[in-house]
Amino acid sequence: MTDKTALRYTEEHEWVLVDGDIATVGITAYAADKLGDVVFVDLPDVGATVAGGSIVGEIESTKSVGELFAPIDGTVEEVNDAVVASPELVNSDPFGDGWLIKVRFTALPALLDYSQYSALVGE
């Protein structure tokens, strides 16, 4: 599990872990809990260009369908095939094995830090 205080967050409940020019993106435990049991994950193709704020995937649960927003502009370098095969990883390990995509970016937008995100969700 990743240290949640080292991550950056979006108001759409995605987390971002920056390593050089690669950002690993997932959804937060708060989002996974609100969705309920995740049963299907649709992710963009490797090589796809994504724009910050645009919808790039879908997360379906037994309760609802949620959209995955790109938190940054860039190119999808990797998708988590393990999550596609076992969507329940989004619920069981949202900050670890449940990551969704890795994006190569050129500029990092302003994102929330842990204390700002915690205040947003009332944690």
N, C-alpha and C positions, 0 to 999 in steps of 0.2 A: 504494500500500500504506500502510495506517495504521501509525503508530508503536505497536508492540505494548506498549511500556512505558506508554503513555497510556491503555490499555484496562483494564477490569475483567473478571474471569473468574468462572466458576462451576465447581464440582467436576464438573459434567456436561460440561465442555469447550466451553461457549459463551463467546464474548467479548461485551462490552457497551461501546459508545462512547456517552457521555452528551453531549448537546448541548441545554442548557436542560432542557425537560421531555420530550424525545424521546430514546429509547435505540435505537440501531442494534444489532442482534443478529446474530451469525454463529457458526459453529463454528470452533474453532481448527485450525491446521495439524496439530497432534497428532491431533485427532479425525478430520480428513479423511484423514490417512495411515493410521490404524487401520481406517477404513471401506474404504479401497481406492477404486477408480474409481467415482465417483458417477454413477448413470445415471438417477435420478428423485428429484425433490424435491416434497413435498406441503406447502404452507404454509397457514396459516389465512387466512380472508377478511378483507379490509379492513373495519374496523368491529367485528370480533370482540373480545369481552372476554376477556382472558387472565389467569390467576392464576399467580403465581410458583410454580414447582415443578411445574406441570401440563404434560402433553404437549400441544403445539400443532401439531406437524407430524411429518413422517417424511422420512428421508433414506435412500434405497436405493442400495446399491452392488452391484458384481458379487460381493462376498463376504458382505454381510449387510444388515440393515435397522437403522438407528439412529433413535432418537426425538429430536425437537427439544423441549427443555423451555423454557418461558417463564422467564426469570430474574427477572422483575418482574411486578407486577400492573399492568394498564393496558388500553388499547385499541389494536388494531393500526391504525396510520395508513397504512402502506405495506408492500407485499410486493415482493420483487425478482423481477419477471417475467422478467428476463434469466436468472436461475438456473433458473426453471421451464422455460424454453425450452432452456437450455444448462447442464444440471446439472454438467457438468465444470468450471464456474467455481468450484465449491466446492473442488475439488482444486487448480486452477491459481492461484487468487487468493483464498484463504479470508479474508484480512484486508482485501481491497479489493472488487473487483467481485463476489466470492462472498458478500457479506452476504445475510442472509435476510429479516428483517423489521425494521420500525421501529415502536416502541411508545411511545405517550404515557402517561406515568406520573405519579403524584402523590407517591410516596415511593420512594426508592431503598434497597433492602435492603443489608445488608453483603455485599460481594463481595470476591473475592480480588484483590490487586494482582499485578503482573507477577512479582515475586520469589516471592510465595506460590504462584502457579500454576506457575512454573518448578520450584519444589521439589516440588510435587504430582506432576508428570509426569517428574521426574528430568532436567530439561534444565540 
